[in-house]
């Protein structure tokens, strides 16, 4: 049975009541997902920023980015039947759905879940680190791939072959925590002509890079990239959950 809907404004599905220390992903059975939280809020990032969106956040991530703002997803979650997750998302009656994490592509059943959501007429966003192959992802899914800059500590995990799997409608994202990160990101964008192939979003690691500085760096570069704000961190407390 599904837990009852939360009374919070965001529509948070209160997994806190059933959260436990997670089991290894290898213990999941076909048709199951290890879920950290599911809630409805406003999309804070990407070209869909500002729109109502249902967020499906999976548990577990194989990376440990220094600036990660969701470390609570590393080791907390609940095993939920995929059919129940689908039913809960559809019950929230929202056209836009984002699959995020953690790292969603670590879980095999996230692929059929995205197919089912697309079949139901939803616009589906996938937020992924880019270190796992995106080839198996349904072509209807809008991929937002986060290429890791040096200060993340996970730069060596970038799977560059993924760039050839992305569609023109997909997005590439860089989180910049320093001037060094920006120089690396700008050179990467130029080398792979990313701003000519995809929408490129550049975010400041929250509280680590001055937004005015980042804006100036973008303007000086001549690159056709977008400065991205994490809007939810300005609307709500930056540490708030379920928004």
ChimeraX attribute file (.defattr): number of C-alpha atoms within 10 A of each C-alpha:
attribute: neighborCount
match mode: 1-to-1
recipient: residues
	/A:1	6
	/A:2	12
	/A:3	11
	/A:4	9
	/A:5	14
	/A:6	13
	/A:7	10
	/A:8	12
	/A:9	11
	/A:10	18
	/A:11	17
	/A:12	21
	/A:13	23
	/A:14	19
	/A:15	21
	/A:16	13
	/A:17	9
	/A:18	11
	/A:19	16
	/A:20	14
	/A:21	10
	/A:22	19
	/A:23	15
	/A:24	10
	/A:25	16
	/A:26	7
	/A:27	11
	/A:28	17
	/A:29	12
	/A:30	10
	/A:31	15
	/A:32	21
	/A:33	26
	/A:34	26
	/A:35	26
	/A:36	28
	/A:37	24
	/A:38	23
	/A:39	25
	/A:40	25
	/A:41	19
	/A:42	19
	/A:43	22
	/A:44	21
	/A:45	18
	/A:46	21
	/A:47	16
	/A:48	13
	/A:49	16
	/A:50	14
	/A:51	15
	/A:52	17
	/A:53	26
	/A:54	28
	/A:55	24
	/A:56	23
	/A:57	23
	/A:58	27
	/A:59	29
	/A:60	26
	/A:61	19
	/A:62	11
	/A:63	16
	/A:64	13
	/A:65	17
	/A:66	13
	/A:67	17
	/A:68	13
	/A:69	12
	/A:70	14
	/A:71	17
	/A:72	14
	/A:73	20
	/A:74	20
	/A:75	17
	/A:76	22
	/A:77	25
	/A:78	22
	/A:79	20
	/A:80	17
	/A:81	19
	/A:82	19
	/A:83	13
	/A:84	15
	/A:85	18
	/A:86	16
	/A:87	12
	/A:88	18
	/A:89	22
	/A:90	16
	/A:91	9
	/A:92	14
	/A:93	12
	/A:94	16
	/A:95	17
	/A:96	21
	/A:97	23
	/A:98	24
	/A:99	24
	/A:100	21
	/A:101	26
	/A:102	27
	/A:103	24
	/A:104	26
	/A:105	25
	/A:106	17
	/A:107	17
	/A:108	16
	/A:109	19
	/A:110	21
	/A:111	14
	/A:112	14
	/A:113	18
	/A:114	24
	/A:115	17
	/A:116	14
	/A:117	20
	/A:118	17
	/A:119	11
	/A:120	12
	/A:121	10
	/A:122	21
	/A:123	18
	/A:124	22
	/A:125	22
	/A:126	24
	/A:127	24
	/A:128	24
	/A:129	27
	/A:130	24
	/A:131	23
	/A:132	17
	/A:133	16
	/A:134	21
	/A:135	12
	/A:136	9
	/A:137	19
	/A:138	15
	/A:139	14
	/A:140	16
	/A:141	21
	/A:142	20
	/A:143	24
	/A:144	26
	/A:145	23
	/A:146	19
	/A:147	24
	/A:148	24
	/A:149	24
	/A:150	19
	/A:151	18
	/A:152	20
	/A:153	14
	/A:154	17
	/A:155	14
	/A:156	11
	/A:157	14
	/A:158	16
	/A:159	15
	/A:160	14
	/A:161	14
	/A:162	15
	/A:163	18
	/A:164	9
	/A:165	15
	/A:166	21
	/A:167	15
	/A:168	11
	/A:169	13
	/A:170	19
	/A:171	22
	/A:172	26
	/A:173	25
	/A:174	24
	/A:175	23
	/A:176	26
	/A:177	23
	/A:178	18
	/A:179	14
	/A:180	13
	/A:181	19
	/A:182	22
	/A:183	15
	/A:184	16
	/A:185	21
	/A:186	21
	/A:187	13
	/A:188	14
	/A:189	20
	/A:190	13
	/A:191	9
	/A:192	12
	/A:193	12
	/A:194	19
	/A:195	18
	/A:196	14
	/A:197	17
	/A:198	17
	/A:199	19
	/A:200	24
	/A:201	23
	/A:202	23
	/A:203	20
	/A:204	23
	/A:205	22
	/A:206	18
	/A:207	9
	/A:208	11
	/A:209	15
	/A:210	13
	/A:211	17
	/A:212	9
	/A:213	12
	/A:214	20
	/A:215	15
	/A:216	10
	/A:217	16
	/A:218	18
	/A:219	13
	/A:220	9
	/A:221	13
	/A:222	9
	/A:223	17
	/A:224	14
	/A:225	21
	/A:226	17
	/A:227	15
	/A:228	21
	/A:229	19
	/A:230	17
	/A:231	15
	/A:232	19
	/A:233	14
	/A:234	10
	/A:235	11
	/A:236	11
	/A:237	10
	/A:238	14
	/A:239	11
	/A:240	9
	/A:241	13
	/A:242	17
	/A:243	23
